[in-house]
């Protein structure tokens, strides 16, 4: 990823962070699903693209240490402000592509709606190396339409999206600045189709479980073989 695009993404999310209001969205809708994928016993978790730290805080209630990284300084600042009661979250401003991740350091590596900004094929080998044997990679990200069946799913997703947003976000005052910041970011966003995601992840993460979800998302769950396993 070139430096110009990296800078744009950082600036986009710095602006989005200034207008963030906690509410329902397509990512935190799947937090319960993601929590179920976490192993019951682990100590150290890496959260890539932690944003304002909502999922980091959920994991901090269950695990010893959460290392939460994000490209945006403003996102990290908001996350720190909202996480003051958690002494076991280490928030860091990090460009994960430039980061020398420690080898076999993490029991779990999680990323939500972040990897579509990154060259996945280049990043995954580093994440595999940073994971302890028996550790788990858990990913949720956005999907591009691929065929007519994807479009037909909108007949369910769109009305449910409206219903959830209306019921769960009644407390949020809509900000024109926030909407403009998000539109500007989405203007250059690019996503994988489900076939592309399945091909890439299963080629780099053998026996990875890749699933399609309703609200324009897919998930990946992969467990690194334990030491000595075939």
N, C-alpha and C positions, 0 to 999 in steps of 0.2 A: 504494500500500500504506500503510495507516494506521500511525501511530507505535506503537500498542499491539501490533500484530502484529509489526512490526519488532523491538520490544523482546523479545517472546516468542521469536522465532527466534534472536536474539542470545544470550539466556539459555540456550535449549535447547542450542545448539552450544557455548557456554562449558562446560556441564556434560558434554556428550558428549566434548569434547576432553580433559577430565581423566581419562577412562577409556579413551581410544583405545589400541588395540593393533594394530600393523601386521599385516595378514593379508589373505586373499583376500576380495573382496566383488564385488557386481554392477557397481560402477563400475570398479575397477582391472582387472577381467576384460577390459574393452574398451580398456585402455591401448595394447596393441599395434596395434589398429585405428586409434586416434586418432593414434598416432605416424606411421602410414603416410599420414595425411591432411595432415601438416605439409609445407610446401614445403622443398625441400632447401637453399635459400638464403634466409635471413632473419636479421635482427639482433635485433629487439626484439619480445618476446612479452608479451601480457597474459593472465594467468590469473585469471578471475573466480570467486570462491568457492573459493579454493585449498585450504581446509581445512588439513590438516597438511603440505601441500606435496609429496606423493608425486609427482604428475605434474609439478609445477614443477621438481623435481630432475631428472626425466628430460629435460625440455626444456633445462635449464641445461647439460646435457652436450653439447648440440648447437648451442645458440645463444648469442649474445653477452650478451644481457640479458633477464632474465625479471622482469617486474613482477607480483607475486602479491598479490592483495587478497582480504580476507575481512571479513565483518561482525563475526566473533567475535574479541575480543582473545585469548582462551585458545587458539583454533586457531592464530592467528598466532604466539603464544609457543611452542607446541609445534613448529610448522613451523620457526621459527628455531633451536630446540634441535637439531632433526634435520638441519638444513641448514648447519651451521657450516663444512663444508668447501667450500661454494659461495659465493664472493664476488660472483657475478654475479646473485644473486636479491635483489630489493628487495621485502621483505615489508611490507605496509601494512594497517592496520586501516581499512577504507573501507566506507561504505554506498554502493554503486555508483549508487543512485538519486539521491544527493545529490552525487555526484562530478562535477566539471567535467573530463571527460576531454580531454586535449590532442588537437587536430585533426590527423589524418593522422600519428599518432605510431607506430602499431604495424604490424608486418608480419603478425602473426597475433594473433587474439583467441580464446581457448579458455575454455569453461565446462563443468564437469562437475557434474551433479546440483545445479544452483543456480537455473536460470532458472524452475523451477516455483514458486519463492518470490516471483517478481517479475512485474510487469505487462510482459510481453514486448513488446507493441505499443508501449509508451512507451519501452522501453529500446533496442530495436534501431536506431532512427534515430541515437541517440547512439553506438552501437557502430560503425555504418557510417561515421559522421563521424570516429571515432577511428582508423579503419583506413586505411593507405596505399593508394593505387591499386595494384591487383594483389595486395593482401593478402587474407587468408583468415580467415573466421569458422568455427570448429569447435565444435559443441555436442553434448553427450551429456546426455540427461535422462530422467526417468521417465515412464511411460505409464499411463493409466487404461484398463481394459478397455472395449471398444467393442461387440464382437459375439461370437458363439459361437466363431469361429475363434481369437480371442484366448484364450478359456478353454481351447480344445483344445490350445493351445501349452503349457499347464501340464503336459500328459502327458509332455512332453520336458523342460521347464524345471525342474519341481519335483524329479524324480529327479537331474538333473544338478547342481542346486543343492546337494542333500544330499551327492552324491558329492564335488564340489569342496570344499565346506566341511569335510567329514570328512577329506579327504586333505591339504588345504592349510593348515587351521587347527588342526592337532593340537597345536601349541605354545601356543595361546591358552587361558588360564584364563578361563572365563566369569565375568563380573562381574554380579551382580544389579543393582547401581547403574547400570552401563552399559546393561543391558537396559531398565531402568525409564526412563532418560533418553531412549533411542531411542523407546520406546513413546509417551512423552509428546509427543515431537516429531512422530511419525507421525500422532498423533491429529488434528492440524489440517492436515496436508499435503493439497494438492489437485493433481491432475495433469491434463494434456491427454490426450484420446484421440488416436490417430494421425491421424484425419481433421482434427481441430482443429489439431494441430501442423502438418500439411502445408499447410492453408489459410492459417494465420497466417504461416508462414515464407516460403512461396512468393509471398504477396502483398506482403511487405515486402522480401524478398531474391529478386529475379528470377533464375530458373534455379537456385535452391538445390536441392541433392540431399538429400532427406529420406528416411531409411531406418528401418525397424522392425527391432529386434534381439530376441534370444531372452529375455534376462533382464529383461523389463519395462522396456526402454529404447528410445529412438529417438535417431537422430543427424541432425545438419544440417551440411552442408559447403557454404560459399558463397564464391566468389571475387569480390572487388570489381573492376569493370572498370578496366583500366589507363587512365591519362590519355590522352584522345583517342579511346578506344574507343567504339564505338556503344553 
